C-alpha cells in the first residue's frame, strides 16, 4: 500500500513540476519574441512585372522543349504571363 501512495505523491509532484516548467517556457518565449507581423504587398507596377516576365522568359528559354510543362510553369503561365498580355503598359505586353 505504501508503494501506491508514494507513486501517487511522485506523480502529483511530477505534474506540478511539468506545469511550472511549461509556464516558465511560455514566459520565456513571450519575453524573447516580440510580435512581428510580416506584411507582404503584391507589387504590380510595370517595372516589377517586366522584371518577373523577363525572368520567366529566361527560364522558358533554358527549358527543354521535350519536357512536359510542370505545375510550377503552368501556374506561372496562368497567374503571370497570360494576364500580362492584357496589361495596359506596352512594355509589359
PDB file of N, CA, C and O in Angstrom:
ATOM      1  N   UNK A   1       0.832  -1.191   0.000  1.00  0.00           N
ATOM      2  CA  UNK A   1       0.000   0.000   0.000  1.00  0.00           C
ATOM      3  C   UNK A   1       0.872   1.248   0.000  1.00  0.00           C
ATOM      4  O   UNK A   1       0.479   2.285  -0.534  1.00  0.00           O
ATOM      5  N   UNK A   2       2.057   1.150   0.599  1.00  0.00           N
ATOM      6  CA  UNK A   2       2.938   2.307   0.652  1.00  0.00           C
ATOM      7  C   UNK A   2       3.468   2.653  -0.730  1.00  0.00           C
ATOM      8  O   UNK A   2       3.639   3.831  -1.043  1.00  0.00           O
ATOM      9  N   UNK A   3       3.725   1.670  -1.548  1.00  0.00           N
ATOM     10  CA  UNK A   3       4.252   1.934  -2.880  1.00  0.00           C
ATOM     11  C   UNK A   3       3.256   2.729  -3.719  1.00  0.00           C
ATOM     12  O   UNK A   3       3.649   3.621  -4.470  1.00  0.00           O
ATOM     13  N   UNK A   4       1.956   2.405  -3.592  1.00  0.00           N
ATOM     14  CA  UNK A   4       0.947   3.122  -4.362  1.00  0.00           C
ATOM     15  C   UNK A   4       0.799   4.558  -3.892  1.00  0.00           C
ATOM     16  O   UNK A   4       0.648   5.464  -4.711  1.00  0.00           O
ATOM     17  N   UNK A   5       0.840   4.774  -2.597  1.00  0.00           N
ATOM     18  CA  UNK A   5       0.715   6.144  -2.094  1.00  0.00           C
ATOM     19  C   UNK A   5       1.944   6.964  -2.471  1.00  0.00           C
ATOM     20  O   UNK A   5       1.825   8.141  -2.814  1.00  0.00           O
ATOM     21  N   UNK A   6       3.118   6.352  -2.409  1.00  0.00           N
ATOM     22  CA  UNK A   6       4.334   7.063  -2.801  1.00  0.00           C
ATOM     23  C   UNK A   6       4.315   7.353  -4.303  1.00  0.00           C
ATOM     24  O   UNK A   6       4.749   8.423  -4.729  1.00  0.00           O
ATOM     25  N   UNK A   7       3.819   6.418  -5.104  1.00  0.00           N
ATOM     26  CA  UNK A   7       3.722   6.637  -6.551  1.00  0.00           C
ATOM     27  C   UNK A   7       2.749   7.771  -6.854  1.00  0.00           C
ATOM     28  O   UNK A   7       2.998   8.577  -7.751  1.00  0.00           O
ATOM     29  N   UNK A   8       1.652   7.842  -6.121  1.00  0.00           N
ATOM     30  CA  UNK A   8       0.683   8.913  -6.328  1.00  0.00           C
ATOM     31  C   UNK A   8       1.296  10.261  -5.966  1.00  0.00           C
ATOM     32  O   UNK A   8       1.074  11.254  -6.658  1.00  0.00           O
ATOM     33  N   UNK A   9       2.066  10.295  -4.885  1.00  0.00           N
ATOM     34  CA  UNK A   9       2.730  11.539  -4.496  1.00  0.00           C
ATOM     35  C   UNK A   9       3.754  11.960  -5.547  1.00  0.00           C
ATOM     36  O   UNK A   9       3.838  13.136  -5.899  1.00  0.00           O
ATOM     37  N   UNK A  10       4.525  11.009  -6.043  1.00  0.00           N
ATOM     38  CA  UNK A  10       5.508  11.317  -7.081  1.00  0.00           C
ATOM     39  C   UNK A  10       4.830  11.810  -8.358  1.00  0.00           C
ATOM     40  O   UNK A  10       5.302  12.749  -8.999  1.00  0.00           O
ATOM     41  N   UNK A  11       3.730  11.172  -8.714  1.00  0.00           N
ATOM     42  CA  UNK A  11       3.006  11.588  -9.916  1.00  0.00           C
ATOM     43  C   UNK A  11       2.478  13.006  -9.753  1.00  0.00           C
ATOM     44  O   UNK A  11       2.535  13.801 -10.691  1.00  0.00           O
ATOM     45  N   UNK A  12       1.973  13.323  -8.587  1.00  0.00           N
ATOM     46  CA  UNK A  12       1.461  14.669  -8.319  1.00  0.00           C
ATOM     47  C   UNK A  12       2.588  15.699  -8.381  1.00  0.00           C
ATOM     48  O   UNK A  12       2.412  16.782  -8.940  1.00  0.00           O
ATOM     49  N   UNK A  13       3.744  15.363  -7.808  1.00  0.00           N
ATOM     50  CA  UNK A  13       4.868  16.308  -7.851  1.00  0.00           C
ATOM     51  C   UNK A  13       5.388  16.464  -9.281  1.00  0.00           C
ATOM     52  O   UNK A  13       5.791  17.559  -9.673  1.00  0.00           O
ATOM     53  N   UNK A  14       5.385  15.383 -10.063  1.00  0.00           N
ATOM     54  CA  UNK A  14       5.800  15.480 -11.469  1.00  0.00           C
ATOM     55  C   UNK A  14       4.852  16.392 -12.234  1.00  0.00           C
ATOM     56  O   UNK A  14       5.296  17.215 -13.035  1.00  0.00           O
ATOM     57  N   UNK A  15       3.563  16.253 -11.998  1.00  0.00           N
ATOM     58  CA  UNK A  15       2.578  17.100 -12.678  1.00  0.00           C
ATOM     59  C   UNK A  15       2.789  18.565 -12.329  1.00  0.00           C
ATOM     60  O   UNK A  15       2.726  19.429 -13.204  1.00  0.00           O
ATOM     61  N   UNK A  16       3.038  18.850 -11.052  1.00  0.00           N
ATOM     62  CA  UNK A  16       3.282  20.235 -10.636  1.00  0.00           C
ATOM     63  C   UNK A  16       4.545  20.788 -11.288  1.00  0.00           C
ATOM     64  O   UNK A  16       4.561  21.927 -11.755  1.00  0.00           O
ATOM     65  N   UNK A  17       5.603  19.978 -11.319  1.00  0.00           N
ATOM     66  CA  UNK A  17       6.853  20.426 -11.938  1.00  0.00           C
ATOM     67  C   UNK A  17       6.690  20.654 -13.440  1.00  0.00           C
ATOM     68  O   UNK A  17       7.235  21.615 -13.982  1.00  0.00           O
ATOM     69  N   UNK A  18       5.943  19.776 -14.116  1.00  0.00           N
ATOM     70  CA  UNK A  18       5.704  19.968 -15.545  1.00  0.00           C
ATOM     71  C   UNK A  18       4.904  21.241 -15.809  1.00  0.00           C
ATOM     72  O   UNK A  18       5.184  21.969 -16.762  1.00  0.00           O
ATOM     73  N   UNK A  19       3.909  21.509 -14.961  1.00  0.00           N
ATOM     74  CA  UNK A  19       3.122  22.734 -15.116  1.00  0.00           C
ATOM     75  C   UNK A  19       3.989  23.971 -14.936  1.00  0.00           C
ATOM     76  O   UNK A  19       3.890  24.923 -15.710  1.00  0.00           O
ATOM     77  N   UNK A  20       4.844  23.956 -13.905  1.00  0.00           N
ATOM     78  CA  UNK A  20       5.707  25.123 -13.687  1.00  0.00           C
ATOM     79  C   UNK A  20       6.726  25.260 -14.817  1.00  0.00           C
ATOM     80  O   UNK A  20       7.059  26.377 -15.214  1.00  0.00           O
ATOM     81  N   UNK A  21       7.221  24.141 -15.337  1.00  0.00           N
ATOM     82  CA  UNK A  21       8.153  24.180 -16.472  1.00  0.00           C
ATOM     83  C   UNK A  21       7.479  24.775 -17.704  1.00  0.00           C
ATOM     84  O   UNK A  21       8.054  25.627 -18.382  1.00  0.00           O
ATOM     85  N   UNK A  22       6.270  24.327 -17.990  1.00  0.00           N
ATOM     86  CA  UNK A  22       5.546  24.862 -19.145  1.00  0.00           C
ATOM     87  C   UNK A  22       5.267  26.350 -18.993  1.00  0.00           C
ATOM     88  O   UNK A  22       5.343  27.104 -19.963  1.00  0.00           O
ATOM     89  N   UNK A  23       4.942  26.773 -17.770  1.00  0.00           N
ATOM     90  CA  UNK A  23       4.684  28.190 -17.521  1.00  0.00           C
ATOM     91  C   UNK A  23       5.958  29.008 -17.729  1.00  0.00           C
ATOM     92  O   UNK A  23       5.912  30.082 -18.329  1.00  0.00           O
ATOM     93  N   UNK A  24       7.085  28.512 -17.239  1.00  0.00           N
ATOM     94  CA  UNK A  24       8.360  29.220 -17.413  1.00  0.00           C
ATOM     95  C   UNK A  24       8.736  29.295 -18.887  1.00  0.00           C
ATOM     96  O   UNK A  24       9.174  30.342 -19.364  1.00  0.00           O
ATOM     97  N   UNK A  25       8.568  28.187 -19.613  1.00  0.00           N
ATOM     98  CA  UNK A  25       8.870  28.195 -21.046  1.00  0.00           C
ATOM     99  C   UNK A  25       7.991  29.181 -21.802  1.00  0.00           C
ATOM    100  O   UNK A  25       8.451  29.861 -22.719  1.00  0.00           O
ATOM    101  N   UNK A  26       6.725  29.254 -21.409  1.00  0.00           N
ATOM    102  CA  UNK A  26       5.815  30.197 -22.059  1.00  0.00           C
ATOM    103  C   UNK A  26       6.231  31.638 -21.767  1.00  0.00           C
ATOM    104  O   UNK A  26       6.201  32.481 -22.664  1.00  0.00           O
ATOM    105  N   UNK A  27       6.618  31.928 -20.532  1.00  0.00           N
ATOM    106  CA  UNK A  27       7.069  33.275 -20.185  1.00  0.00           C
ATOM    107  C   UNK A  27       8.340  33.642 -20.949  1.00  0.00           C
ATOM    108  O   UNK A  27       8.493  34.778 -21.400  1.00  0.00           O
ATOM    109  N   UNK A  28       9.243  32.684 -21.092  1.00  0.00           N
ATOM    110  CA  UNK A  28      10.483  32.944 -21.834  1.00  0.00           C
ATOM    111  C   UNK A  28      10.181  33.222 -23.295  1.00  0.00           C
ATOM    112  O   UNK A  28      10.731  34.155 -23.881  1.00  0.00           O
ATOM    113  N   UNK A  29       9.314  32.423 -23.879  1.00  0.00           N
ATOM    114  CA  UNK A  29       9.010  32.627 -25.298  1.00  0.00           C
ATOM    115  C   UNK A  29       8.275  33.940 -25.524  1.00  0.00           C
ATOM    116  O   UNK A  29       8.476  34.587 -26.552  1.00  0.00           O
ATOM    117  N   UNK A  30       7.431  34.344 -24.589  1.00  0.00           N
ATOM    118  CA  UNK A  30       6.719  35.617 -24.731  1.00  0.00           C
ATOM    119  C   UNK A  30       7.657  36.799 -24.548  1.00  0.00           C
ATOM    120  O   UNK A  30       7.497  37.821 -25.215  1.00  0.00           O
ATOM    121  N   UNK A  31       8.631  36.678 -23.655  1.00  0.00           N
ATOM    122  CA  UNK A  31       9.522  37.810 -23.395  1.00  0.00           C
ATOM    123  C   UNK A  31      10.591  37.955 -24.470  1.00  0.00           C
ATOM    124  O   UNK A  31      11.027  39.071 -24.751  1.00  0.00           O
ATOM    125  N   UNK A  32      11.023  36.852 -25.078  1.00  0.00           N
ATOM    126  CA  UNK A  32      12.094  36.918 -26.071  1.00  0.00           C
ATOM    127  C   UNK A  32      11.624  37.330 -27.455  1.00  0.00           C
ATOM    128  O   UNK A  32      12.376  37.959 -28.199  1.00  0.00           O
ATOM    129  N   UNK A  33      10.420  36.995 -27.806  1.00  0.00           N
ATOM    130  CA  UNK A  33       9.970  37.250 -29.164  1.00  0.00           C
ATOM    131  C   UNK A  33       8.858  38.285 -29.176  1.00  0.00           C
ATOM    132  O   UNK A  33       7.705  37.971 -28.879  1.00  0.00           O
ATOM    133  N   UNK A  34       9.201  39.507 -29.516  1.00  0.00           N
ATOM    134  CA  UNK A  34       8.126  40.474 -29.700  1.00  0.00           C
ATOM    135  C   UNK A  34       7.346  40.095 -30.955  1.00  0.00           C
ATOM    136  O   UNK A  34       7.882  39.499 -31.890  1.00  0.00           O
ATOM    137  N   UNK A  35       6.102  40.447 -30.948  1.00  0.00           N
ATOM    138  CA  UNK A  35       5.241  40.074 -32.066  1.00  0.00           C
ATOM    139  C   UNK A  35       5.624  40.907 -33.282  1.00  0.00           C
ATOM    140  O   UNK A  35       5.494  42.131 -33.283  1.00  0.00           O
ATOM    141  N   UNK A  36       6.097  40.224 -34.310  1.00  0.00           N
ATOM    142  CA  UNK A  36       6.473  40.883 -35.556  1.00  0.00           C
ATOM    143  C   UNK A  36       5.597  40.307 -36.651  1.00  0.00           C
ATOM    144  O   UNK A  36       5.626  39.110 -36.935  1.00  0.00           O
ATOM    145  N   UNK A  37       4.830  41.172 -37.248  1.00  0.00           N
ATOM    146  CA  UNK A  37       3.986  40.728 -38.349  1.00  0.00           C
ATOM    147  C   UNK A  37       4.635  41.159 -39.647  1.00  0.00           C
ATOM    148  O   UNK A  37       4.939  42.333 -39.856  1.00  0.00           O
ATOM    149  N   UNK A  38       4.838  40.189 -40.507  1.00  0.00           N
ATOM    150  CA  UNK A  38       5.432  40.480 -41.800  1.00  0.00           C
ATOM    151  C   UNK A  38       4.305  40.828 -42.758  1.00  0.00           C
ATOM    152  O   UNK A  38       3.384  40.042 -42.980  1.00  0.00           O
ATOM    153  N   UNK A  39       4.402  42.001 -43.308  1.00  0.00           N
ATOM    154  CA  UNK A  39       3.381  42.459 -44.235  1.00  0.00           C
ATOM    155  C   UNK A  39       3.939  42.349 -45.638  1.00  0.00           C
ATOM    156  O   UNK A  39       4.956  42.957 -45.971  1.00  0.00           O
ATOM    157  N   UNK A  40       3.263  41.574 -46.446  1.00  0.00           N
ATOM    158  CA  UNK A  40       3.685  41.422 -47.834  1.00  0.00           C
ATOM    159  C   UNK A  40       2.642  42.076 -48.721  1.00  0.00           C
ATOM    160  O   UNK A  40       1.443  41.819 -48.612  1.00  0.00           O
ATOM    161  N   UNK A  41       3.128  42.909 -49.580  1.00  0.00           N
ATOM    162  CA  UNK A  41       2.231  43.534 -50.537  1.00  0.00           C
ATOM    163  C   UNK A  41       2.626  43.078 -51.927  1.00  0.00           C
ATOM    164  O   UNK A  41       3.806  42.987 -52.263  1.00  0.00           O
ATOM    165  N   UNK A  42       1.622  42.796 -52.714  1.00  0.00           N
ATOM    166  CA  UNK A  42       1.890  42.356 -54.076  1.00  0.00           C
ATOM    167  C   UNK A  42       2.143  43.576 -54.935  1.00  0.00           C
ATOM    168  O   UNK A  42       1.307  44.473 -55.044  1.00  0.00           O
ATOM    169  N   UNK A  43       3.304  43.586 -55.537  1.00  0.00           N
ATOM    170  CA  UNK A  43       3.658  44.710 -56.397  1.00  0.00           C
ATOM    171  C   UNK A  43       3.252  44.366 -57.822  1.00  0.00           C
ATOM    172  O   UNK A  43       3.623  43.316 -58.348  1.00  0.00           O
ATOM    173  N   UNK A  44       2.496  45.248 -58.436  1.00  0.00           N
ATOM    174  CA  UNK A  44       2.105  45.006 -59.817  1.00  0.00           C
ATOM    175  C   UNK A  44       2.388  46.230 -60.686  1.00  0.00           C
ATOM    176  O   UNK A  44       1.698  46.487 -61.672  1.00  0.00           O
ATOM    177  N   UNK A  45       3.414  46.972 -60.297  1.00  0.00           N
ATOM    178  CA  UNK A  45       3.809  48.105 -61.120  1.00  0.00           C
ATOM    179  C   UNK A  45       4.525  47.575 -62.359  1.00  0.00           C
ATOM    180  O   UNK A  45       5.020  46.448 -62.346  1.00  0.00           O
ATOM    181  N   UNK A  46       4.587  48.362 -63.423  1.00  0.00           N
ATOM    182  CA  UNK A  46       5.156  47.871 -64.686  1.00  0.00           C
ATOM    183  C   UNK A  46       6.600  47.394 -64.570  1.00  0.00           C
ATOM    184  O   UNK A  46       6.975  46.411 -65.210  1.00  0.00           O
ATOM    185  N   UNK A  47       7.417  48.073 -63.765  1.00  0.00           N
ATOM    186  CA  UNK A  47       8.817  47.666 -63.643  1.00  0.00           C
ATOM    187  C   UNK A  47       8.940  46.271 -63.033  1.00  0.00           C
ATOM    188  O   UNK A  47       9.719  45.443 -63.506  1.00  0.00           O
ATOM    189  N   UNK A  48       8.166  46.021 -61.984  1.00  0.00           N
ATOM    190  CA  UNK A  48       8.222  44.717 -61.327  1.00  0.00           C
ATOM    191  C   UNK A  48       7.688  43.627 -62.242  1.00  0.00           C
ATOM    192  O   UNK A  48       8.271  42.547 -62.338  1.00  0.00           O
ATOM    193  N   UNK A  49       6.572  43.912 -62.919  1.00  0.00           N
ATOM    194  CA  UNK A  49       6.015  42.927 -63.842  1.00  0.00           C
ATOM    195  C   UNK A  49       6.990  42.607 -64.966  1.00  0.00           C
ATOM    196  O   UNK A  49       7.145  41.449 -65.354  1.00  0.00           O
ATOM    197  N   UNK A  50       7.641  43.632 -65.483  1.00  0.00           N
ATOM    198  CA  UNK A  50       8.599  43.421 -66.565  1.00  0.00           C
ATOM    199  C   UNK A  50       9.783  42.578 -66.084  1.00  0.00           C
ATOM    200  O   UNK A  50      10.274  41.717 -66.814  1.00  0.00           O
ATOM    201  N   UNK A  51      10.230  42.827 -64.870  1.00  0.00           N
ATOM    202  CA  UNK A  51      11.333  42.045 -64.311  1.00  0.00           C
ATOM    203  C   UNK A  51      10.921  40.576 -64.144  1.00  0.00           C
ATOM    204  O   UNK A  51      11.687  39.670 -64.471  1.00  0.00           O
ATOM    205  N   UNK A  52       9.710  40.354 -63.633  1.00  0.00           N
ATOM    206  CA  UNK A  52       9.230  38.977 -63.455  1.00  0.00           C
ATOM    207  C   UNK A  52       9.052  38.276 -64.795  1.00  0.00           C
ATOM    208  O   UNK A  52       9.401  37.104 -64.940  1.00  0.00           O
ATOM    209  N   UNK A  53       8.512  38.990 -65.766  1.00  0.00           N
ATOM    210  CA  UNK A  53       8.328  38.392 -67.091  1.00  0.00           C
ATOM    211  C   UNK A  53       9.665  38.083 -67.753  1.00  0.00           C
ATOM    212  O   UNK A  53       9.795  37.083 -68.459  1.00  0.00           O
ATOM    213  N   UNK A  54      10.654  38.935 -67.529  1.00  0.00           N
ATOM    214  CA  UNK A  54      11.988  38.675 -68.075  1.00  0.00           C
ATOM    215  C   UNK A  54      12.576  37.407 -67.466  1.00  0.00           C
ATOM    216  O   UNK A  54      13.173  36.594 -68.172  1.00  0.00           O
ATOM    217  N   UNK A  55      12.406  37.237 -66.155  1.00  0.00           N
ATOM    218  CA  UNK A  55      12.898  36.016 -65.507  1.00  0.00           C
ATOM    219  C   UNK A  55      12.170  34.789 -66.039  1.00  0.00           C
ATOM    220  O   UNK A  55      12.788  33.747 -66.259  1.00  0.00           O
ATOM    221  N   UNK A  56      10.858  34.905 -66.248  1.00  0.00           N
ATOM    222  CA  UNK A  56      10.095  33.783 -66.800  1.00  0.00           C
ATOM    223  C   UNK A  56      10.567  33.451 -68.205  1.00  0.00           C
ATOM    224  O   UNK A  56      10.700  32.280 -68.560  1.00  0.00           O
ATOM    225  N   UNK A  57      10.822  34.482 -69.007  1.00  0.00           N
ATOM    226  CA  UNK A  57      11.284  34.256 -70.376  1.00  0.00           C
ATOM    227  C   UNK A  57      12.627  33.537 -70.378  1.00  0.00           C
ATOM    228  O   UNK A  57      12.837  32.620 -71.172  1.00  0.00           O
ATOM    229  N   UNK A  58      13.532  33.942 -69.504  1.00  0.00           N
ATOM    230  CA  UNK A  58      14.836  33.277 -69.434  1.00  0.00           C
ATOM    231  C   UNK A  58      14.692  31.833 -68.962  1.00  0.00           C
ATOM    232  O   UNK A  58      15.397  30.943 -69.438  1.00  0.00           O
ATOM    233  N   UNK A  59      13.782  31.610 -68.029  1.00  0.00           N
ATOM    234  CA  UNK A  59      13.532  30.254 -67.553  1.00  0.00           C
ATOM    235  C   UNK A  59      12.988  29.382 -68.677  1.00  0.00           C
ATOM    236  O   UNK A  59      13.413  28.239 -68.850  1.00  0.00           O
ATOM    237  N   UNK A  60      12.045  29.929 -69.440  1.00  0.00           N
ATOM    238  CA  UNK A  60      11.467  29.167 -70.544  1.00  0.00           C
ATOM    239  C   UNK A  60      12.493  28.903 -71.644  1.00  0.00           C
ATOM    240  O   UNK A  60      12.436  27.866 -72.304  1.00  0.00           O
ATOM    241  N   UNK A  61      13.426  29.829 -71.847  1.00  0.00           N
ATOM    242  CA  UNK A  61      14.477  29.612 -72.843  1.00  0.00           C
ATOM    243  C   UNK A  61      15.384  28.449 -72.445  1.00  0.00           C
ATOM    244  O   UNK A  61      15.868  27.713 -73.304  1.00  0.00           O
ATOM    245  N   UNK A  62      15.610  28.287 -71.154  1.00  0.00           N
ATOM    246  CA  UNK A  62      16.511  27.243 -70.662  1.00  0.00           C
ATOM    247  C   UNK A  62      15.842  25.868 -70.606  1.00  0.00           C
ATOM    248  O   UNK A  62      16.526  24.850 -70.501  1.00  0.00           O
ATOM    249  N   UNK A  63      14.513  25.835 -70.676  1.00  0.00           N
ATOM    250  CA  UNK A  63      13.807  24.557 -70.589  1.00  0.00           C
ATOM    251  C   UNK A  63      13.965  23.766 -71.876  1.00  0.00           C
ATOM    252  O   UNK A  63      14.089  24.326 -72.966  1.00  0.00           O
ATOM    253  N   UNK A  64      13.957  22.467 -71.723  1.00  0.00           N
ATOM    254  CA  UNK A  64      13.990  21.579 -72.871  1.00  0.00           C
ATOM    255  C   UNK A  64      12.578  21.501 -73.450  1.00  0.00           C
ATOM    256  O   UNK A  64      11.608  21.368 -72.704  1.00  0.00           O
ATOM    257  N   UNK A  65      12.463  21.582 -74.755  1.00  0.00           N
ATOM    258  CA  UNK A  65      11.144  21.576 -75.388  1.00  0.00           C
ATOM    259  C   UNK A  65      10.452  20.234 -75.189  1.00  0.00           C
ATOM    260  O   UNK A  65       9.224  20.174 -75.132  1.00  0.00           O
ATOM    261  N   UNK A  66      11.213  19.178 -75.085  1.00  0.00           N
ATOM    262  CA  UNK A  66      10.640  17.840 -74.983  1.00  0.00           C
ATOM    263  C   UNK A  66      10.076  17.540 -73.599  1.00  0.00           C
ATOM    264  O   UNK A  66       9.263  16.628 -73.448  1.00  0.00           O
ATOM    265  N   UNK A  67      10.498  18.293 -72.592  1.00  0.00           N
ATOM    266  CA  UNK A  67       9.991  18.019 -71.245  1.00  0.00           C
ATOM    267  C   UNK A  67       8.595  18.604 -71.100  1.00  0.00           C
ATOM    268  O   UNK A  67       8.326  19.693 -71.607  1.00  0.00           O
ATOM    269  N   UNK A  68       7.714  17.904 -70.424  1.00  0.00           N
ATOM    270  CA  UNK A  68       6.361  18.433 -70.245  1.00  0.00           C
ATOM    271  C   UNK A  68       6.360  19.632 -69.292  1.00  0.00           C
ATOM    272  O   UNK A  68       7.250  19.783 -68.454  1.00  0.00           O
ATOM    273  N   UNK A  69       5.353  20.464 -69.442  1.00  0.00           N
ATOM    274  CA  UNK A  69       5.228  21.644 -68.578  1.00  0.00           C
ATOM    275  C   UNK A  69       4.747  21.171 -67.207  1.00  0.00           C
ATOM    276  O   UNK A  69       3.715  20.510 -67.091  1.00  0.00           O
ATOM    277  N   UNK A  70       5.494  21.513 -66.194  1.00  0.00           N
ATOM    278  CA  UNK A  70       5.158  21.106 -64.834  1.00  0.00           C
ATOM    279  C   UNK A  70       4.146  22.050 -64.204  1.00  0.00           C
ATOM    280  O   UNK A  70       3.759  23.045 -64.816  1.00  0.00           O
ATOM    281  N   UNK A  71       3.720  21.748 -62.998  1.00  0.00           N
ATOM    282  CA  UNK A  71       2.725  22.586 -62.327  1.00  0.00           C
ATOM    283  C   UNK A  71       3.233  23.991 -62.010  1.00  0.00           C
ATOM    284  O   UNK A  71       2.449  24.940 -61.993  1.00  0.00           O
ATOM    285  N   UNK A  72       4.516  24.133 -61.763  1.00  0.00           N
ATOM    286  CA  UNK A  72       5.056  25.459 -61.454  1.00  0.00           C
ATOM    287  C   UNK A  72       5.003  26.359 -62.673  1.00  0.00           C
ATOM    288  O   UNK A  72       4.567  27.507 -62.585  1.00  0.00           O
ATOM    289  N   UNK A  73       5.447  25.840 -63.814  1.00  0.00           N
ATOM    290  CA  UNK A  73       5.418  26.635 -65.042  1.00  0.00           C
ATOM    291  C   UNK A  73       3.977  26.906 -65.451  1.00  0.00           C
ATOM    292  O   UNK A  73       3.660  27.992 -65.937  1.00  0.00           O
ATOM    293  N   UNK A  74       3.110  25.930 -65.259  1.00  0.00           N
ATOM    294  CA  UNK A  74       1.697  26.119 -65.580  1.00  0.00           C
ATOM    295  C   UNK A  74       1.086  27.223 -64.719  1.00  0.00           C
ATOM    296  O   UNK A  74       0.299  28.032 -65.210  1.00  0.00           O
ATOM    297  N   UNK A  75       1.447  27.256 -63.445  1.00  0.00           N
ATOM    298  CA  UNK A  75       0.942  28.309 -62.558  1.00  0.00           C
ATOM    299  C   UNK A  75       1.486  29.669 -62.967  1.00  0.00           C
ATOM    300  O   UNK A  75       0.768  30.667 -62.905  1.00  0.00           O
ATOM    301  N   UNK A  76       2.753  29.721 -63.385  1.00  0.00           N
ATOM    302  CA  UNK A  76       3.317  30.981 -63.878  1.00  0.00           C
ATOM    303  C   UNK A  76       2.583  31.457 -65.122  1.00  0.00           C
ATOM    304  O   UNK A  76       2.323  32.649 -65.285  1.00  0.00           O
ATOM    305  N   UNK A  77       2.255  30.520 -65.990  1.00  0.00           N
ATOM    306  CA  UNK A  77       1.534  30.879 -67.214  1.00  0.00           C
ATOM    307  C   UNK A  77       0.181  31.506 -66.877  1.00  0.00           C
ATOM    308  O   UNK A  77      -0.179  32.554 -67.411  1.00  0.00           O
ATOM    309  N   UNK A  78      -0.562  30.846 -65.981  1.00  0.00           N
ATOM    310  CA  UNK A  78      -1.919  31.316 -65.701  1.00  0.00           C
ATOM    311  C   UNK A  78      -1.954  32.546 -64.801  1.00  0.00           C
ATOM    312  O   UNK A  78      -2.886  33.345 -64.894  1.00  0.00           O
ATOM    313  N   UNK A  79      -0.961  32.713 -63.934  1.00  0.00           N
ATOM    314  CA  UNK A  79      -1.026  33.831 -62.991  1.00  0.00           C
ATOM    315  C   UNK A  79      -0.214  35.047 -63.408  1.00  0.00           C
ATOM    316  O   UNK A  79      -0.499  36.158 -62.963  1.00  0.00           O
ATOM    317  N   UNK A  80       0.798  34.856 -64.261  1.00  0.00           N
ATOM    318  CA  UNK A  80       1.669  35.979 -64.594  1.00  0.00           C
ATOM    319  C   UNK A  80       1.710  36.274 -66.088  1.00  0.00           C
ATOM    320  O   UNK A  80       1.500  37.412 -66.507  1.00  0.00           O
ATOM    321  N   UNK A  81       1.976  35.261 -66.880  1.00  0.00           N
ATOM    322  CA  UNK A  81       2.224  35.502 -68.301  1.00  0.00           C
ATOM    323  C   UNK A  81       0.943  35.869 -69.044  1.00  0.00           C
ATOM    324  O   UNK A  81       0.896  36.891 -69.729  1.00  0.00           O
ATOM    325  N   UNK A  82      -0.097  35.047 -68.914  1.00  0.00           N
ATOM    326  CA  UNK A  82      -1.334  35.320 -69.651  1.00  0.00           C
ATOM    327  C   UNK A  82      -2.016  36.625 -69.222  1.00  0.00           C
ATOM    328  O   UNK A  82      -2.480  37.360 -70.093  1.00  0.00           O
ATOM    329  N   UNK A  83      -2.100  36.951 -67.923  1.00  0.00           N
ATOM    330  CA  UNK A  83      -2.699  38.245 -67.566  1.00  0.00           C
ATOM    331  C   UNK A  83      -1.887  39.442 -68.058  1.00  0.00           C
ATOM    332  O   UNK A  83      -2.438  40.527 -68.242  1.00  0.00           O
ATOM    333  N   UNK A  84      -0.595  39.256 -68.272  1.00  0.00           N
ATOM    334  CA  UNK A  84       0.234  40.372 -68.728  1.00  0.00           C
ATOM    335  C   UNK A  84      -0.037  40.740 -70.180  1.00  0.00           C
ATOM    336  O   UNK A  84       0.309  41.838 -70.615  1.00  0.00           O
ATOM    337  N   UNK A  85      -0.649  39.838 -70.929  1.00  0.00           N
ATOM    338  CA  UNK A  85      -0.970  40.140 -72.326  1.00  0.00           C
ATOM    339  C   UNK A  85      -1.958  41.296 -72.407  1.00  0.00           C
ATOM    340  O   UNK A  85      -1.888  42.109 -73.330  1.00  0.00           O
ATOM    341  N   UNK A  86      -2.872  41.376 -71.457  1.00  0.00           N
ATOM    342  CA  UNK A  86      -3.886  42.428 -71.456  1.00  0.00           C
ATOM    343  C   UNK A  86      -3.473  43.635 -70.621  1.00  0.00           C
ATOM    344  O   UNK A  86      -4.310  44.486 -70.320  1.00  0.00           O
ATOM    345  N   UNK A  87      -2.222  43.724 -70.249  1.00  0.00           N
ATOM    346  CA  UNK A  87      -1.747  44.840 -69.433  1.00  0.00           C
ATOM    347  C   UNK A  87      -1.758  46.126 -70.248  1.00  0.00           C
ATOM    348  O   UNK A  87      -1.399  46.113 -71.426  1.00  0.00           O
ATOM    349  N   UNK A  88      -2.166  47.243 -69.635  1.00  0.00           N
ATOM    350  CA  UNK A  88      -2.237  48.499 -70.393  1.00  0.00           C
ATOM    351  C   UNK A  88      -0.876  49.090 -70.750  1.00  0.00           C
ATOM    352  O   UNK A  88      -0.793  49.954 -71.623  1.00  0.00           O
ATOM    353  N   UNK A  89       0.178  48.646 -70.100  1.00  0.00           N
ATOM    354  CA  UNK A  89       1.504  49.199 -70.377  1.00  0.00           C
ATOM    355  C   UNK A  89       2.154  48.433 -71.530  1.00  0.00           C
ATOM    356  O   UNK A  89       2.274  47.210 -71.464  1.00  0.00           O
ATOM    357  N   UNK A  90       2.570  49.127 -72.570  1.00  0.00           N
ATOM    358  CA  UNK A  90       3.140  48.441 -73.736  1.00  0.00           C
ATOM    359  C   UNK A  90       4.426  47.677 -73.425  1.00  0.00           C
ATOM    360  O   UNK A  90       4.672  46.632 -74.027  1.00  0.00           O
ATOM    361  N   UNK A  91       5.240  48.165 -72.514  1.00  0.00           N
ATOM    362  CA  UNK A  91       6.495  47.476 -72.195  1.00  0.00           C
ATOM    363  C   UNK A  91       6.224  46.111 -71.570  1.00  0.00           C
ATOM    364  O   UNK A  91       6.983  45.164 -71.779  1.00  0.00           O
ATOM    365  N   UNK A  92       5.153  46.015 -70.814  1.00  0.00           N
ATOM    366  CA  UNK A  92       4.813  44.751 -70.163  1.00  0.00           C
ATOM    367  C   UNK A  92       4.251  43.769 -71.186  1.00  0.00           C
ATOM    368  O   UNK A  92       4.526  42.570 -71.123  1.00  0.00           O
ATOM    369  N   UNK A  93       3.460  44.285 -72.131  1.00  0.00           N
ATOM    370  CA  UNK A  93       2.871  43.408 -73.149  1.00  0.00           C
ATOM    371  C   UNK A  93       3.958  42.804 -73.990  1.00  0.00           C
ATOM    372  O   UNK A  93       3.672  42.033 -74.907  1.00  0.00           O
TER     373      UNK A  93
END
